[in-house]
Amino acid sequence: MSAARPPRPFLVHWVVDTAVAFLAIVVVALFLDVSIWIIISVAVLAGALAAPLTQRAEERALAERDRRDTADGSLASEHDDDPGAPPPARPER
């Protein structure tokens, strides 16, 4: 049984990546007198191009967390009911 949560939907990655791209280019583009509609269009395109990459990165990170947690005998969801609980101890390497 997998303890890791499923990855977030593609739409979530697209929206977040679009917002990040917008924030990354808006100040410089406005100083260069670029239309806000062009900035938004470029941000949406950049978000659509980056979303598959960030979704795959999240899938890999969740798989690694699940592998690591099951290897040491703990589960990632053991402390979900108590947010103040410390994380499980990791074995010495």
C-alpha positions in Angstrom: 0.0 0.0 0.0 1.3 3.4 -1.0 1.6 6.0 1.8 2.3 8.9 -0.4 -0.5 11.2 -1.6 -1.2 11.3 -5.3 0.4 14.1 -7.3 -1.5 17.3 -7.8 -3.5 17.6 -11.0 -1.9 19.1 -14.1 -4.2 22.2 -13.9 -2.7 23.0 -10.4 0.8 22.8 -11.8 -0.1 24.9 -14.8 -1.7 27.7 -12.7 1.2 27.8 -10.2 3.8 27.7 -13.0 2.0 30.5 -14.8 1.9 32.7 -11.7 5.6 32.1 -11.1 6.5 33.0 -14.7 4.3 36.1 -14.6 6.0 37.3 -11.4 9.4 36.5 -12.9 8.9 38.7 -16.0 6.4 41.4 -15.0 8.6 44.0 -13.5 11.3 43.9 -16.2 8.8 43.7 -19.0 6.8 46.7 -17.7 10.0 48.7 -17.5 10.6 47.8 -21.2 7.1 49.1 -21.9 5.7 45.7 -22.9 2.0 45.3 -23.0 0.4 43.5 -20.0 -1.4 41.2 -22.4 1.8 40.1 -24.0 3.2 39.5 -20.5 0.2 37.4 -19.5 0.3 35.5 -22.8 4.0 34.6 -22.4 3.4 33.6 -18.7 0.5 31.3 -19.7 2.7 29.7 -22.4 5.6 29.3 -20.1 3.3 27.8 -17.4 2.0 25.3 -20.0 5.5 24.3 -21.0 6.8 24.0 -17.4 3.7 22.2 -15.9 4.6 18.7 -17.2 8.1 19.1 -15.9 7.0 20.2 -12.5 4.4 17.5 -12.3 7.0 14.8 -13.1 9.3 16.3 -10.6 6.6 16.0 -7.9 5.8 12.4 -8.9 9.5 11.5 -8.5 9.7 13.3 -5.2 6.6 11.5 -3.9 7.9 8.1 -5.1 11.3 8.8 -3.4 9.6 9.8 -0.2 7.4 6.7 -0.2 10.5 4.5 -0.9 12.5 6.1 1.8 9.6 6.0 4.4 8.9 2.3 3.7 12.6 1.4 3.8 12.9 2.6 7.4 9.6 1.1 8.5 7.7 4.4 9.0 4.9 5.8 6.9 4.6 9.4 5.7 1.0 9.5 6.9 1.8 8.3 10.5 1.8 11.9 11.9 -0.9 13.4 9.6 -3.4 13.4 12.5 -1.1 15.3 14.8 0.6 18.2 13.0 2.7 19.0 16.0 4.3 15.5 16.2 8.0 15.3 15.3 8.9 13.4 12.1 10.0 9.8 12.5 13.7 9.3 13.3 15.9 8.4 10.3 18.4 5.6 10.6 22.1 6.5 10.7 23.9 6.0 7.4 
